[in-house]
């Protein structure tokens, strides 16, 4: 079927009256129905609710000029973002059946811009994982090959976009959970500057890292979604006062005067050769547009992975203390409250979540705090300082997003350390709270992969609040790609 | 470095009721992970002044992104209705969450 495909096209067509929100929603539901059996990406779909909302939007007609950024656009939301009355489970048995009594700020903003939420997307349990396999509900599969993981933790959102079923979805990124699955599924994934998108209504994992952001088929749609959901929110104490996103107007301004730094530490050991080659080739194309590319150093990057995991697990152990069976979710009733808490938590949490809670509890406990948690925070500060220094010389930093070209289903699930290494290239920006975008830059060579050619993600990081520049550079990467990056499933969908 | 007794102690602190099989599994995995994390103890941070909170954007005051006055005055504001908040548990009565008696 040929018609508006990107979120911007759908919203534009719906605002002009050339497309009805109802048709756009019916089309999205049909597409979801077609791909879900292959990718298993959805936790909850409420077709009736989505169609009712679309019918209401169609009845009310297009909004006044300048409003309705997402008018008629079907969107999925990661299963850890609260939608009033809709099951929100964080991929965990602990929250089976939980229906939030309120909307997250990002959900309110999507609705106020005319967006239509069609379902919730699968994820690693409480966003703890890099393959979406720790979900209590299902194993999501990669739209490029069902034998591959979509990455994680926002693997459901990435697979839905990569499959061509939806133009965009929301994810959350703590140490790379938007960018890494976007890279593996051939989607665009954007983690905005920490504090630019409200975390109100996002179930907390690591509060000083967590950031909601868009996954989309194009950089333009990523910018559109960020424009819609970003901005100050008094209900999030870490929201940046006065911040208003302004990322769409300058998207086409080009990057001819931009200086790009490429950290030696993020381009070498442990990274798939095909990934490094694709990123270098993309940088050469960008140079032809007038950008300058220079090598830089991030001397403390080698500590980033350890610092991230110690700090994030510590925050997780504290944040997840709220799941005690008293107010919501699972409750395993025992003879005392202490026994009830322990039995509930042991029954409700999966293996990886329990392990991270244990590690975080250890790092925060008396006698170990200074050696682990405090040390991790100092390392965090040093990684952030490396970036601050780098940004005195360059405007942006570029590296691969994922060190691996692909991850087989089941390949890493029993090896936590191997799983953590999947995040090696995304955690530095998370530690420093920087805006970071993954944009598909090429397909892998046909040789060497039993699963065929696979998408490769290039990561662009900028100084705090340089979100517009990061997206602008991502758009330039997109425009200089030598070929289209469309998954077999998405191609198949176009013929339905 | 970390033995079974310590795993049981951490599980108690974390309110997790692990069985013997889980204790064995977590002991082995935690040992391996902590051995890798040990790398941060090599970090030369002697010149890093001040407290560890500087690394945490939730707490730091130097970064441009962090502003003073994040805490609002302690005033009662409209909130969600109690009925909506109690709707996610079957253990409620008379507008309260019901738990076992904690103080004997």
Interface residues (C-beta under 8 A of the other chain):
Chain A: X97 X98 X99 X101 X102 X193 X194 X195 X207 X208 X234 X237 X238 X240 X241 X300 X302 X303 X306 X307 X309 X310 X311 X317 X321 X324 X326 X327 X328 X329 X331 X335 X336 X337 X338 X339 X340 X341 X342 X343 X345 X346 X349 X351 X354 X355 X357 X358 X359 X361 X362 X365 X371 X372 X373 X374 X375 X376 X377 X378 X379 X380 X381 X382 X384 X416 X417 X420 X433 X464 X465
Chain B: X2 X7 X10 X11 X12 X13 X14 X15 X16 X17 X18 X22 X25 X26 X29 X30 X32 X33 X34 X36 X37 X39 X40 X41 X43 X45 X48 X52 X53 X54 X55 X56 X57 X58 X63 X64 X65 X67 X70 X71 X72 X80 X84 X85 X87 X88 X89 X90 X91 X97 X99 X100 X102
